[in-house]
Amino acid sequence: MEFLFSRNNMVLYLLFLLVNSGVSQTMPGKVLEGLSMKTSVGSDLNYSVYLPPNYDHSSRSYPVVYLLHGYTDKEDAWVQFGEIDIKADQAILAGEIPSMVIVMPDARVTWYVNDHEGKDPYEDIFIKEFIPHIESKYRIRSEKRYRGIAGLSMGGYGSLLYALKHPDLFCASAPLSAAIFTEEKVKSYEQERWNNVEGLMYGKGLEGQSRITDHWKANNPFYIVKQKSKEELEKVRYYFDCGDSDFLYEGNALFHILLMDMEVAHEFRMRDGGHSWGYWRSGIIDALKFIGESFHQK
């Protein structure tokens, strides 16, 4: 006997097979790109957002992780090079991390701080304008216990800095290959490096000890930690990860030692690898697992 299927009947038949074969009906997550927010200083802050599987088919509110890019990258780097949407989908569907919204802002080369002249107050905009903007547009739980932050290199520094300076806002911070430097290191920079990188935020033309300004100290994790108690520091959970052949290994190791000496609880990983996207891709889910633990009810 010969059966003739119309195109529509064939589609319905295939759907019937999928449903009855137990195949999951979970919809994948998605990335929204090309988004922007007008800031109080007149500039646009561009960003991308990852929405977890089934976001569009639920009414629940989600925890959030702000995921920061590195020096000279943009808001699309964690998607383009880090494949964060693919990795997050897999980890969420496997039950390795909780469903979460991941927000990726563009910080240009601001190092996530306010510049010394007050012309580009990136930190103020991020804390006072960007976070409220995101929470008004997406179904995000606004309590501290559901807000985490992570990043790589310059973004690792930013994720550490914001957690140290704003412990009332973040439950956990996961800096990867954080660009954190000692006073001695900064004083030794060649003038061209200082003028083209740090000098943009702290003042061009400074040399040696003159670079260690009050503004620089206020944004240096080593100085900030020394001004706080163990109890204050442990208001945020910290997870550090840096490759053993990364040029930033020294600052990360010394910061780990400082926290150990202060008996501040934290987790520190130094794995085989360098300053590369391969390293960060291999470590980001473990970082999100750590942050996700803070979202769980104890």
C-alpha positions as a Markdown table, in Angstrom:
| # | Residue | x | y | z |
|---|---|---|---|---|
| 1 | Met | 0.0 | 0.0 | 0.0 |
| 2 | Glu | 1.4 | 3.5 | -0.9 |
| 3 | Phe | 1.0 | 6.5 | 1.5 |
| 4 | Leu | 1.3 | 10.0 | 0.2 |
| 5 | Phe | 2.3 | 12.7 | 2.7 |
| 6 | Ser | 1.7 | 16.4 | 2.0 |
| 7 | Arg | 4.4 | 18.7 | 3.2 |
| 8 | Asn | 2.3 | 19.9 | 6.2 |
| 9 | Asn | 1.5 | 16.3 | 7.2 |
| 10 | Met | 5.1 | 15.4 | 7.1 |
| 11 | Val | 6.0 | 18.2 | 9.5 |
| 12 | Leu | 3.3 | 17.2 | 11.9 |
| 13 | Tyr | 4.4 | 13.6 | 11.7 |
| 14 | Leu | 8.0 | 14.5 | 12.5 |
| 15 | Leu | 6.9 | 16.7 | 15.4 |
| 16 | Phe | 4.8 | 13.7 | 16.7 |
| 17 | Leu | 7.9 | 11.5 | 16.5 |
| 18 | Leu | 10.0 | 14.1 | 18.4 |
| 19 | Val | 7.4 | 14.5 | 21.2 |
| 20 | Asn | 6.9 | 10.7 | 21.6 |
| 21 | Ser | 10.6 | 9.9 | 21.5 |
| 22 | Gly | 11.3 | 12.0 | 24.6 |
| 23 | Val | 13.4 | 14.6 | 22.9 |
| 24 | Ser | 13.7 | 17.7 | 25.1 |
| 25 | Gln | 11.5 | 20.7 | 24.2 |
| 26 | Thr | 13.9 | 23.2 | 25.8 |
| 27 | Met | 14.5 | 26.2 | 23.7 |
| 28 | Pro | 18.2 | 27.3 | 23.4 |
| 29 | Gly | 19.4 | 30.5 | 24.9 |
| 30 | Lys | 20.1 | 33.5 | 22.6 |
| 31 | Val | 22.3 | 36.5 | 22.4 |
| 32 | Leu | 21.1 | 40.1 | 21.8 |
| 33 | Glu | 23.7 | 42.2 | 20.2 |
| 34 | Gly | 23.9 | 45.9 | 19.0 |
| 35 | Leu | 22.3 | 47.2 | 22.2 |
| 36 | Ser | 23.1 | 50.6 | 23.7 |
| 37 | Met | 22.3 | 52.9 | 26.5 |
| 38 | Lys | 22.6 | 56.7 | 26.5 |
| 39 | Thr | 24.6 | 57.8 | 29.5 |
| 40 | Ser | 24.3 | 61.0 | 31.6 |
| 41 | Val | 27.5 | 62.3 | 29.9 |
| 42 | Gly | 26.0 | 62.0 | 26.5 |
| 43 | Ser | 27.9 | 59.0 | 25.3 |
| 44 | Asp | 26.5 | 55.6 | 24.4 |
| 45 | Leu | 27.4 | 52.5 | 26.4 |
| 46 | Asn | 27.1 | 49.5 | 24.0 |
| 47 | Tyr | 26.4 | 46.0 | 25.3 |
| 48 | Ser | 25.3 | 42.4 | 24.5 |
| 49 | Val | 23.1 | 40.2 | 26.5 |
| 50 | Tyr | 22.8 | 36.4 | 26.7 |
| 51 | Leu | 19.3 | 35.2 | 27.7 |
| 52 | Pro | 19.2 | 31.6 | 29.0 |
| 53 | Pro | 17.2 | 28.7 | 27.5 |
| 54 | Asn | 13.4 | 29.2 | 27.7 |
| 55 | Tyr | 13.7 | 32.8 | 28.8 |
| 56 | Asp | 11.1 | 33.9 | 26.3 |
| 57 | His | 8.8 | 31.0 | 27.4 |
| 58 | Ser | 8.8 | 31.7 | 31.1 |
| 59 | Ser | 7.8 | 34.5 | 33.4 |
| 60 | Arg | 10.5 | 33.9 | 36.1 |
| 61 | Ser | 13.2 | 36.4 | 37.0 |
| 62 | Tyr | 16.8 | 35.3 | 36.7 |
| 63 | Pro | 20.1 | 35.9 | 38.5 |
| 64 | Val | 22.7 | 37.9 | 36.5 |
| 65 | Val | 26.4 | 37.8 | 35.8 |
| 66 | Tyr | 28.2 | 40.9 | 34.4 |
| 67 | Leu | 30.9 | 39.5 | 32.2 |
| 68 | Leu | 33.7 | 42.0 | 31.3 |
| 69 | His | 36.0 | 42.0 | 28.3 |
| 70 | Gly | 39.7 | 42.6 | 28.1 |
| 71 | Tyr | 41.9 | 45.5 | 26.8 |
| 72 | Thr | 41.0 | 46.7 | 23.3 |
| 73 | Asp | 38.1 | 44.2 | 23.0 |
| 74 | Lys | 34.4 | 45.1 | 22.8 |
| 75 | Glu | 31.1 | 43.9 | 24.1 |
| 76 | Asp | 31.0 | 41.1 | 21.5 |
| 77 | Ala | 34.3 | 39.5 | 22.5 |
| 78 | Trp | 32.9 | 36.9 | 24.9 |
| 79 | Val | 30.5 | 35.7 | 22.3 |
| 80 | Gln | 32.8 | 36.0 | 19.2 |
| 81 | Phe | 35.9 | 34.5 | 20.8 |
| 82 | Gly | 34.7 | 33.0 | 24.1 |
| 83 | Glu | 31.7 | 31.2 | 22.7 |
| 84 | Ile | 29.9 | 32.0 | 26.0 |
| 85 | Asp | 26.4 | 31.4 | 24.5 |
| 86 | Ile | 27.3 | 27.9 | 23.4 |
| 87 | Lys | 29.1 | 27.0 | 26.6 |
| 88 | Ala | 26.4 | 28.5 | 28.9 |
| 89 | Asp | 23.7 | 26.7 | 27.0 |
| 90 | Gln | 25.5 | 23.4 | 27.4 |
| 91 | Ala | 26.3 | 24.0 | 31.1 |
| 92 | Ile | 22.7 | 25.1 | 31.9 |
| 93 | Leu | 21.1 | 22.2 | 30.1 |
| 94 | Ala | 23.5 | 19.7 | 31.8 |
| 95 | Gly | 22.7 | 21.2 | 35.2 |
| 96 | Glu | 26.2 | 22.4 | 35.8 |
| 97 | Ile | 25.3 | 26.0 | 36.3 |
| 98 | Pro | 21.9 | 27.7 | 37.1 |
| 99 | Ser | 20.0 | 29.5 | 34.5 |
| 100 | Met | 21.3 | 33.1 | 34.4 |
| 101 | Val | 21.3 | 36.2 | 32.3 |
| 102 | Ile | 24.8 | 37.2 | 31.2 |
| 103 | Val | 25.5 | 40.9 | 30.4 |
| 104 | Met | 28.5 | 42.0 | 28.5 |
| 105 | Pro | 29.2 | 45.8 | 28.4 |
| 106 | Asp | 31.7 | 47.6 | 26.2 |
| 107 | Ala | 34.3 | 49.5 | 28.4 |
| 108 | Arg | 36.6 | 50.5 | 25.5 |
| 109 | Val | 40.0 | 51.0 | 27.2 |
| 110 | Thr | 38.7 | 52.7 | 30.4 |
| 111 | Trp | 39.9 | 49.9 | 32.6 |
| 112 | Tyr | 36.4 | 50.2 | 34.1 |
| 113 | Val | 37.4 | 53.2 | 36.3 |
| 114 | Asn | 36.6 | 56.9 | 36.3 |
| 115 | Asp | 39.4 | 58.9 | 34.6 |
| 116 | His | 41.3 | 61.4 | 36.8 |
| 117 | Glu | 39.8 | 64.4 | 35.1 |
| 118 | Gly | 36.2 | 63.3 | 35.5 |
| 119 | Lys | 35.5 | 63.5 | 31.8 |
| 120 | Asp | 34.9 | 59.7 | 31.4 |
| 121 | Pro | 33.4 | 58.4 | 34.6 |
| 122 | Tyr | 32.9 | 54.8 | 33.5 |
| 123 | Glu | 32.7 | 53.3 | 37.0 |
| 124 | Asp | 30.0 | 55.7 | 38.1 |
| 125 | Ile | 28.0 | 55.1 | 34.9 |
| 126 | Phe | 28.3 | 51.3 | 35.3 |
| 127 | Ile | 27.2 | 51.3 | 38.9 |
| 128 | Lys | 24.6 | 54.1 | 39.0 |
| 129 | Glu | 23.2 | 53.9 | 35.4 |
| 130 | Phe | 24.0 | 50.7 | 33.6 |
| 131 | Ile | 23.0 | 48.1 | 36.3 |
| 132 | Pro | 19.6 | 49.9 | 36.9 |
| 133 | His | 19.1 | 50.1 | 33.1 |
| 134 | Ile | 19.7 | 46.3 | 32.7 |
| 135 | Glu | 17.4 | 45.5 | 35.6 |
| 136 | Ser | 14.6 | 47.6 | 34.1 |
| 137 | Lys | 14.8 | 45.9 | 30.7 |
| 138 | Tyr | 15.2 | 42.2 | 31.6 |
| 139 | Arg | 13.6 | 39.9 | 34.1 |
| 140 | Ile | 16.5 | 40.0 | 36.6 |
| 141 | Arg | 16.5 | 39.6 | 40.3 |
| 142 | Ser | 17.9 | 42.8 | 41.8 |
| 143 | Glu | 19.1 | 41.5 | 45.2 |
| 144 | Lys | 22.8 | 41.3 | 45.8 |
| 145 | Arg | 22.7 | 37.5 | 46.3 |
| 146 | Tyr | 21.6 | 37.1 | 42.7 |
| 147 | Arg | 24.2 | 39.4 | 41.1 |
| 148 | Gly | 27.7 | 38.2 | 40.2 |
| 149 | Ile | 30.6 | 39.6 | 38.1 |
| 150 | Ala | 33.5 | 38.1 | 36.2 |
| 151 | Gly | 35.9 | 39.0 | 33.4 |
| 152 | Leu | 39.3 | 38.5 | 31.8 |
| 153 | Ser | 42.5 | 40.5 | 31.9 |
| 154 | Met | 41.4 | 44.2 | 32.0 |
| 155 | Gly | 37.9 | 42.8 | 32.7 |
| 156 | Gly | 39.4 | 40.5 | 35.4 |
| 157 | Tyr | 40.7 | 43.6 | 37.0 |
| 158 | Gly | 37.3 | 45.4 | 36.6 |
| 159 | Ser | 35.4 | 42.4 | 38.1 |
| 160 | Leu | 37.8 | 42.4 | 41.1 |
| 161 | Leu | 37.7 | 46.2 | 41.5 |
| 162 | Tyr | 33.9 | 46.5 | 41.5 |
| 163 | Ala | 33.5 | 43.7 | 44.0 |
| 164 | Leu | 36.0 | 45.3 | 46.3 |
| 165 | Lys | 34.6 | 48.8 | 46.0 |
| 166 | His | 30.9 | 47.8 | 45.9 |
| 167 | Pro | 30.5 | 44.7 | 48.1 |
| 168 | Asp | 26.9 | 45.6 | 48.7 |
| 169 | Leu | 26.1 | 44.9 | 45.0 |
| 170 | Phe | 27.8 | 41.6 | 44.2 |
| 171 | Cys | 27.7 | 38.2 | 45.9 |
| 172 | Ala | 30.6 | 36.7 | 44.0 |
| 173 | Ser | 33.5 | 37.8 | 41.7 |
| 174 | Ala | 35.5 | 35.6 | 39.4 |
| 175 | Pro | 38.5 | 37.4 | 37.8 |
| 176 | Leu | 40.3 | 35.4 | 35.1 |
| 177 | Ser | 43.9 | 36.5 | 34.4 |
| 178 | Ala | 43.3 | 39.7 | 36.2 |
| 179 | Ala | 45.4 | 42.6 | 35.2 |
| 180 | Ile | 46.5 | 43.6 | 38.7 |
| 181 | Phe | 49.9 | 45.2 | 39.3 |
| 182 | Thr | 52.0 | 46.1 | 42.3 |
| 183 | Glu | 53.3 | 49.6 | 42.9 |
| 184 | Glu | 56.8 | 48.5 | 42.0 |
| 185 | Lys | 55.7 | 47.2 | 38.7 |
| 186 | Val | 53.8 | 50.3 | 37.8 |
| 187 | Lys | 56.7 | 52.6 | 38.7 |
| 188 | Ser | 59.0 | 50.6 | 36.3 |
| 189 | Tyr | 56.8 | 50.9 | 33.2 |
| 190 | Glu | 58.4 | 52.5 | 30.2 |
| 191 | Gln | 57.1 | 56.0 | 29.6 |
| 192 | Glu | 55.4 | 55.1 | 26.3 |
| 193 | Arg | 53.5 | 52.3 | 27.9 |
| 194 | Trp | 52.4 | 54.5 | 30.8 |
| 195 | Asn | 51.2 | 57.4 | 28.5 |
| 196 | Asn | 49.3 | 55.1 | 26.2 |
| 197 | Val | 47.7 | 52.9 | 28.8 |
| 198 | Glu | 47.5 | 53.9 | 32.4 |
| 199 | Gly | 48.1 | 57.5 | 31.7 |
| 200 | Leu | 44.8 | 57.8 | 30.0 |
| 201 | Met | 43.1 | 57.3 | 33.4 |
| 202 | Tyr | 45.7 | 58.6 | 35.8 |
| 203 | Gly | 47.6 | 61.3 | 34.0 |
| 204 | Lys | 50.1 | 61.3 | 31.1 |
| 205 | Gly | 53.7 | 62.3 | 31.7 |
| 206 | Leu | 53.9 | 60.9 | 35.2 |
| 207 | Glu | 57.1 | 59.1 | 36.0 |
| 208 | Gly | 58.2 | 56.7 | 38.8 |
| 209 | Gln | 56.8 | 57.5 | 42.2 |
| 210 | Ser | 54.7 | 60.3 | 40.9 |
| 211 | Arg | 52.4 | 57.7 | 39.2 |
| 212 | Ile | 51.3 | 56.5 | 42.6 |
| 213 | Thr | 48.6 | 59.1 | 43.0 |
| 214 | Asp | 45.7 | 59.0 | 45.4 |
| 215 | His | 43.5 | 58.3 | 42.4 |
| 216 | Trp | 45.7 | 55.3 | 41.4 |
| 217 | Lys | 45.7 | 54.0 | 44.9 |
| 218 | Ala | 41.9 | 54.2 | 45.1 |
| 219 | Asn | 41.7 | 51.9 | 42.1 |
| 220 | Asn | 44.5 | 49.5 | 43.0 |
| 221 | Pro | 43.3 | 46.1 | 44.6 |
| 222 | Phe | 46.4 | 45.8 | 46.7 |
| 223 | Tyr | 45.8 | 49.1 | 48.4 |
| 224 | Ile | 42.1 | 48.6 | 48.7 |
| 225 | Val | 42.4 | 45.2 | 50.4 |
| 226 | Lys | 44.9 | 46.6 | 52.9 |
| 227 | Gln | 42.3 | 49.2 | 54.0 |
| 228 | Lys | 39.6 | 46.6 | 54.7 |
| 229 | Ser | 39.1 | 44.0 | 57.4 |
| 230 | Lys | 38.8 | 40.2 | 56.9 |
| 231 | Glu | 35.1 | 40.5 | 57.7 |
| 232 | Glu | 34.5 | 43.3 | 55.1 |
| 233 | Leu | 36.4 | 41.4 | 52.4 |
| 234 | Glu | 34.5 | 38.2 | 53.0 |
| 235 | Lys | 31.2 | 39.9 | 52.2 |
| 236 | Val | 31.9 | 38.8 | 48.6 |
| 237 | Arg | 33.1 | 35.3 | 47.5 |
| 238 | Tyr | 36.2 | 35.4 | 45.3 |
| 239 | Tyr | 37.5 | 33.0 | 42.6 |
| 240 | Phe | 40.8 | 33.7 | 40.8 |
| 241 | Asp | 42.1 | 31.8 | 37.8 |
| 242 | Cys | 45.4 | 32.6 | 36.0 |
| 243 | Gly | 47.6 | 30.5 | 33.7 |
| 244 | Asp | 51.1 | 29.5 | 34.9 |
| 245 | Ser | 52.7 | 31.0 | 31.8 |
| 246 | Asp | 50.5 | 34.1 | 31.7 |
| 247 | Phe | 52.5 | 37.4 | 31.9 |
| 248 | Leu | 50.1 | 38.5 | 34.6 |
| 249 | Tyr | 50.9 | 35.5 | 36.9 |
| 250 | Glu | 53.0 | 37.6 | 39.3 |
| 251 | Gly | 50.2 | 40.0 | 40.3 |
| 252 | Asn | 47.7 | 37.2 | 40.7 |
| 253 | Ala | 50.0 | 35.1 | 42.8 |
| 254 | Leu | 51.0 | 38.0 | 45.0 |
| 255 | Phe | 47.4 | 39.0 | 45.5 |
| 256 | His | 46.6 | 35.4 | 46.4 |
| 257 | Ile | 49.4 | 35.5 | 49.0 |
| 258 | Leu | 48.1 | 38.7 | 50.4 |
| 259 | Leu | 44.6 | 37.3 | 50.9 |
| 260 | Met | 46.2 | 34.2 | 52.5 |
| 261 | Asp | 48.2 | 36.3 | 54.9 |
| 262 | Met | 45.0 | 38.1 | 55.9 |
| 263 | Glu | 43.2 | 34.8 | 56.2 |
| 264 | Val | 40.5 | 35.9 | 53.8 |
| 265 | Ala | 38.5 | 33.0 | 52.3 |
| 266 | His | 38.9 | 32.7 | 48.5 |
| 267 | Glu | 39.6 | 30.2 | 45.8 |
| 268 | Phe | 42.7 | 30.4 | 43.6 |
| 269 | Arg | 43.5 | 28.4 | 40.5 |
| 270 | Met | 46.8 | 28.4 | 38.5 |
| 271 | Arg | 46.4 | 26.0 | 35.6 |
| 272 | Asp | 48.6 | 25.1 | 32.6 |
| 273 | Gly | 48.2 | 27.9 | 30.0 |
| 274 | Gly | 48.8 | 31.5 | 29.1 |
| 275 | His | 47.0 | 34.7 | 28.3 |
| 276 | Ser | 44.7 | 33.3 | 25.6 |
| 277 | Trp | 41.1 | 32.7 | 24.6 |
| 278 | Gly | 41.8 | 29.0 | 24.8 |
| 279 | Tyr | 42.6 | 29.3 | 28.4 |
| 280 | Trp | 39.5 | 31.5 | 29.2 |
| 281 | Arg | 37.2 | 29.3 | 27.2 |
| 282 | Ser | 38.4 | 26.3 | 29.2 |
| 283 | Gly | 37.9 | 28.1 | 32.5 |
| 284 | Ile | 34.7 | 30.2 | 32.2 |
| 285 | Ile | 32.2 | 27.5 | 33.2 |
| 286 | Asp | 34.1 | 26.7 | 36.4 |
| 287 | Ala | 34.0 | 30.4 | 37.2 |
| 288 | Leu | 30.3 | 30.5 | 36.5 |
| 289 | Lys | 29.8 | 27.4 | 38.7 |
| 290 | Phe | 31.5 | 29.2 | 41.5 |
| 291 | Ile | 29.3 | 32.3 | 41.1 |
| 292 | Gly | 26.2 | 30.1 | 40.6 |
| 293 | Glu | 26.8 | 28.5 | 44.0 |
| 294 | Ser | 26.0 | 31.9 | 45.6 |
| 295 | Phe | 22.6 | 32.0 | 43.8 |
| 296 | His | 21.5 | 28.8 | 45.6 |
| 297 | Gln | 19.4 | 28.8 | 48.7 |
| 298 | Lys | 21.4 | 27.3 | 51.6 |
